Amino acid sequence: MPYKRNPQTLEDRQRAAEAAIPLSERRLTSDELAVVLKVPLSWVYKQTSQRGPDAMPHFKCGKYCRFDLQQVLEWSANKAQVAHK
């Protein structure tokens, strides 16, 4: 009997693996962060290009940016507090 491959594609397996990890524990891509924050992708890119203590928290994986959602939400809350003072 010939070997049968699993019918799932690589993308299907990646989606299943991502679904198994809670959003708060995942490292988000720029696209995913823009969707979660409901902002344009260009805004995320602009925030990551800024430097200094007020810069959006992110880290690089080669040429790609990844985000810890909890850190970004805390950063956003701090920015909102400063803006309202």
Secondary structure, 3 states (H helix, E strand, C coil): CCCCCCCCCHHHHHHHHHHHCCHHHCEECHHHHHHHHCCCHHHHHHHHHCCCCCCCCCEEECCEEEEEHHHHHHHHHHHHHHHHC
